[in-house]
Amino acid sequence: VFCIFFFNDTATTEIYTLSLHDALPIYVVSNWSITGNNAGNVNGTNFSGFNNLTGNASADTFTLSTGSISGSIDGGSGNDTILGDNINTTWNVLSTDAGNLSNVNAFLNIDNLLGGNAVDIINVASNVSGTVDGGGGDDIFNLNGLVSIGGSLTGNSGSDTINGPTQNSNWLVSAAD
């Protein structure tokens, strides 16, 4: 599989974007690890100094591991996931599959949100097409409005709380904690 890396340098703003675009109609699952400020590796290839990360048409997983992104993470068109760091993290879903979280200025085209092993506060004000999972820790889910979660809303381990919207809502609880 042949992938092309595009490095965009705008002299006035110094914003760098790392994108994976497939040169062949074969899509590679990409595993991104963000281990520093705008730095990390994708499928074993190190990168640094990139404000924006863009996935490809396959499934991308972006794992925060003590790192941060000052620009945005764009999952592209595949079934994409952000796995949060093991620190207290606030997540904000502001439009469908898009928002921000602690240490990431913005994300878009991300289907699945998975918290780390610390406290996650997940504010959902728009739809999420996949799964929202708090991970370990005592997580708080704030559903702000009539939103749809396409997959599941999972507290996982810890003492978790769901705060529902002020509107009348229908709930389907499918399993015991």
C-alpha positions in Angstrom: 0.0 0.0 0.0 1.4 3.4 -1.0 0.4 6.5 1.0 1.3 10.1 0.2 2.0 12.5 3.1 1.0 16.1 2.3 2.9 18.8 4.3 1.3 22.2 3.9 3.4 25.2 5.0 1.7 28.6 5.1 4.5 31.1 5.8 2.2 33.7 7.5 0.4 31.4 9.9 2.8 28.4 10.2 0.0 25.9 10.3 1.1 22.4 9.4 -1.2 19.6 8.4 -0.4 15.9 8.2 -2.8 14.0 6.0 -3.0 10.4 4.8 -4.4 10.1 1.3 -4.4 6.8 -0.4 -2.8 6.6 -3.8 -4.4 3.2 -4.5 -8.0 2.1 -3.9 -6.8 0.0 -0.9 -7.5 1.6 2.4 -5.2 1.2 5.3 -6.4 1.3 8.9 -4.4 4.1 10.5 -3.3 4.1 14.2 -2.3 7.6 15.3 -0.5 8.0 18.7 -0.3 11.6 19.9 2.6 11.6 22.4 3.8 15.3 22.4 2.7 18.8 21.5 1.6 18.4 17.9 3.7 15.3 17.7 3.5 11.5 17.7 3.4 8.7 15.2 1.1 7.2 12.6 1.5 3.5 11.8 5.0 3.6 13.2 6.1 6.8 11.3 7.1 9.6 13.7 5.9 13.2 13.1 6.3 16.5 14.9 5.3 20.1 14.4 1.9 19.3 12.9 -1.1 21.4 14.2 -3.7 19.4 12.2 -4.1 15.7 11.6 -6.3 14.2 8.9 -7.1 10.5 8.5 -8.1 8.6 5.4 -11.2 6.8 4.1 -10.5 3.8 6.3 -10.9 3.4 10.1 -8.6 5.8 12.0 -7.9 5.6 15.7 -6.3 8.7 17.3 -4.9 7.8 20.8 -3.9 10.6 23.1 -0.9 9.5 25.2 0.3 12.6 27.0 0.1 14.6 23.8 -1.9 17.5 22.4 -3.1 19.0 19.1 -3.4 22.8 18.8 -5.4 22.6 15.6 -7.8 19.8 14.6 -8.1 16.1 14.2 -10.2 15.2 11.1 -11.0 11.5 10.9 -12.0 11.6 7.3 -14.7 9.4 5.9 -14.0 6.1 7.7 -15.3 4.8 11.1 -13.0 6.9 13.3 -12.2 6.9 17.0 -10.6 9.2 19.5 -9.2 7.4 22.6 -8.7 9.9 25.4 -5.7 10.2 27.6 -5.7 8.8 31.2 -6.2 12.2 32.7 -9.3 14.1 33.7 -10.8 15.2 30.4 -13.7 17.3 29.3 -15.3 16.4 25.9 -17.7 18.7 24.1 -19.7 17.4 21.1 -20.9 20.7 19.5 -22.1 19.4 16.1 -22.6 16.0 14.6 -19.4 13.9 15.2 -17.4 17.1 15.9 -16.3 19.2 18.9 -13.3 19.5 21.2 -11.7 17.9 24.2 -9.0 18.7 26.7 -5.6 18.9 24.8 -7.4 18.9 21.4 -8.6 22.2 20.0 -11.1 20.6 17.6 -12.2 17.3 16.2 -14.4 16.5 13.3 -15.7 13.4 11.4 -15.1 11.3 14.6 -17.7 8.5 15.1 -16.6 7.1 18.4 -15.4 8.8 21.6 -13.6 6.6 24.2 -12.5 8.1 27.5 -9.4 7.1 29.4 -9.1 5.7 32.9 -9.6 9.0 34.8 -12.7 11.2 35.1 -14.3 12.2 31.8 -17.0 14.8 31.6 -18.7 14.3 28.3 -21.0 17.1 27.2 -23.2 16.0 24.2 -25.1 18.8 22.5 -25.3 17.1 19.1 -25.5 13.7 17.5 -22.7 11.1 17.6 -22.9 8.4 14.9 -21.0 5.8 16.9 -20.3 4.9 20.5 -19.6 7.2 23.5 -17.7 5.3 26.2 -16.5 6.9 29.4 -13.8 4.3 30.0 -12.6 3.9 33.6 -13.1 6.5 36.3 -16.2 8.2 37.6 -17.6 9.8 34.4 -20.3 12.3 33.9 -22.4 12.4 30.7 -24.4 15.6 30.1 -27.0 15.2 27.3 -27.8 18.8 26.3 -30.9 18.6 24.2 -32.5 15.8 22.1 -29.5 14.1 20.8 -29.0 10.7 19.1 -26.1 8.3 19.9 -25.9 5.9 17.0 -24.0 3.2 18.9 -24.1 3.0 22.6 -23.6 5.2 25.6 -21.4 3.3 28.0 -20.2 4.3 31.4 -17.8 1.3 31.8 -16.1 1.0 35.2 -16.5 3.5 37.9 -19.4 5.4 39.4 -20.9 7.1 36.4 -23.7 9.7 36.0 -26.1 10.6 33.2 -27.7 14.0 33.3 -30.6 14.1 30.8 -31.9 17.0 28.7 -34.6 19.3 30.0 -37.0 18.1 27.2 -39.2 15.1 27.6 -37.1 12.1 26.5 -37.4 8.4 25.8 -34.7 6.2 27.4 -33.9 2.6 26.6 -31.7 0.9 29.3 -30.5 -2.4 27.9 -28.2 -3.6 30.6 -27.5 -3.4 34.3 -24.3 -1.7 35.6 
